[in-house]
């Protein structure tokens, strides 16, 4: 199966974007090559930009406190696995402590590093980080990979509570979804929401189907149109019935 997630508000959209950026940073910083560490650096700068928009830390604290209250109410419920609930509550408490301990604005330690900011400024220019533009960065990329990995870890560490917080929120959000097995006739599906609330939609379908969902939604209706690629030039609406699973996810 291949899944597609569609956020229905700006807060969830931001969390999904940050999750993707943190995952890319973790992947490329764990490798050893200088090109991989350059990609990790670019992801670090994107995290800085995305995490600085809005009051992200306060939103995460508020949502985690709310989820903690909901989870606490489930104690001694015979339908709930006590060990899993305890582990999740421990994760929430640890993450709340980490978020509360974050000093100042998210990523302030990076903004105070003139060398990093000089690199960030040049990354907005196509080819702007060539060795003749940033010889000090070229020198850093040729240092021992263990040193580069250590410094990348130090730069991301103060922002890890954000990642831990959004991971819990998105985990709870994804697990809240109840599946509906549906069929898009001739590649098109519509459903009236009739007051049903959701913060994210998830669509899953067989990965062998050459169909890609395009989703649009408002508070009254959702529309799903499945398209297919013709080579790499253009796409058109699928002319076949497409079976898929739809999840309504809500915190």
N, C-alpha and C positions, 0 to 999 in steps of 0.2 A: 504494500500500500504506500501511496505517497500522499502527504497531507499538506494542505494550504490553510494558513491562518489569516483571518481578516479582522482587524481591530475596528471597533465601532465607536471609539472615542479617542481623543488625542492622548490621554494618559497611557492607555494600553499600547497605542502606537509607539510612544516614546520608549516604553519598557521593552517592547519587542525589538526595536532598533538597537537599544543598548545591549540587550542580550546577545544579538548577533555580533556586535562590535567586540564585546568582552570575549566571546567564544573565539573570534578570529585572533584577538590578541593572545589569548592563552595558547592557541594552536601554534602560531608562528614564533612566539617567544620561546616555546619549548624546543624548537629546532636549533640547529647550530650555524646555519649559513648566514652570511652578512645580508643577502637579499631577503631572506626570511625575517631577519631582525629589522630590516628597513620597513617591511610590511607591518610588523608589529608596532613600530614607531608611528606609522600612519594611523593605525587603529587606535593607538593611545591618544593621538591628537583628536580623532573623531569622537572618542569617548568623552574627552574634555569638553568639546563643543556641545554634544548631545546632553550630557549630564548637567550642564550649566543653565539649560533652558528651564524656566519655571522653578517652582519650589519642590524639586524632586525629593530631597531628603525628608522634608516635612510630610509630603504625600506618602512616602514609604512608611515612615514612622506611624502615621495615622492609620494606614491600612493594616499594618502588622499588629497594632494594638487592637484593632477591631477583630482581626482574625484570631488573635489570642483569646479574646473574650468568647468568641464563638466556639473555639476548640475547648476551652475550659468547661463550657456548659455540657460538653459531650462526655466528660469523665463519668465512669461507672455506667455508661450506656452499653447494654449487652450486645448491641449491634455494631459496636465500634471496637476495633482491635486496640487494646490498651497499650501494647508495646509501640505500635506505629504512632498512636496519638502522643505518647510520651516523647518519642524521638522528635516528632514535628514540633511540639511545644518547646523542647530544648533548643531546636534550631531557631525558632522564633525568638526566644529569650536571648540567645547568644547574638543574633543579628540585631536585635533592638539595642543591646549594649554597644555593639560596634558602631551603629548609626549615631547613637547619642554621644559617643566619644569622638566623632569626627569634628575636628576644629574648623571653624570658619566655612568659607565657601568651598564647594566641591572642586577639587583640582587646584586650589590656591597654591600649593607647593610647586606645581608645574609652572604656573604663571610667574612665580618669583624666580624661576630659573631662566636667566637671560639667554643662555646657550640653547636650551630647548625651544624657547619662543622664537629665536632666530631661525631655527630649522622649520618650525611650524609655519612661520610667515612665508618661507620659500616653497613649502609644499603646495601652496595654492597656484603656483606658476608651473605650467607644463615643462618638465625637465629642469625645474628650478633647484634641484638638490644635487646637481652634478658636482664633481670634485673641484672644478674651478670656481664654482659658486660658494661652496661650503667645504673648504679643505679640512676644517676641524672635524666635521661630520664624516668626511672620507677617512680621516685618521681613525676615528672611533669605530667605524665599520670594519677596520682592519686590525682591531685589537683582538685579544684572545676571546673566543666565544663565551667562555665561562664568565669573564668580566662583563661582557655585554648582557648576558642573561641576568647576572646579579643586579646590574643597574636597571634593567627593564623591570625586574621584580620590585626593586625599591621605588620606582616611579609609580607603579600601579597599586602598590600596597595600601596607601591611604584611601584609595577609591574602591577597594574590594568590598567594604560593607554595603555599598550601593549594589554591587553585583549579587551579593548574598541576599539582600532584601528583595530585589526584583525577581530573583530565582524562586524564592518562596511564594511570592505573590502570583507569578505566572504558573507555578506548579499547582497551587490551589485553584487558580482559574481554569487550567486545562482539565483538572480532575473533576471539576464541577459539571462538565458537559455530559448531557445524556444524548445517546445516539438515536438518530432516525434513519432508517434505510429507505432511500428514495430513488426515484427514476426521473431523469430529465428527458422528456419526450423531445426528440429531434434536437437534443442538445440544450434545451431551455427549460428552466424551472422557476416558478414563482410561488411565494407563500406569504399570505397575510399574517402579520404578527399578532394582531388582535390583543394588544396590550402585553404581550410576552416581552420580557426584558432580557437583554443580552449585552455583554461588553465585548464579546469576541465570537466570531463564527469559525468553525473548523470544518473543512471538507476533506474527506479521504476517499480515494478511489484506487482501483488497481493500477499499479505503475505501468502495466503493459498497454493500457488504453492510451491512445495518442490524443488525449483530450486535456485541455487546460482550463480551469474555471476562472471566469471573470465575474467578480461579485460586486454588486451595488446594493445598498441598503439604506433605509431611513426608519423612522419610528413606526411606520405603518406596514412596510413590506420589504421582503428581500427578493432580489433577482439574481439568478445564477445563469450565466451563459457559458457553455463549454465551446471552446474554439480549438482548432487544430492547426498546426504549422504545415505549410507546404514548402518543404525545403527550409531555407532560412530567409526567404524573401517576404512572405506575407502570411497572414493567418485568416481563417474563415470559420464560420460557425459549423460545429459538427452536425452532420446530417444523419446521425444515428442516435438511438436511445442510449443514455449514459447512466448506469447504476452508480450511486455514490452514497456515502454516509455523511450526514450533517449533524454537527454538535453545536448546541447553543451553550455558551460558557458565560457564567455570571458569578461575580464574587458575592 
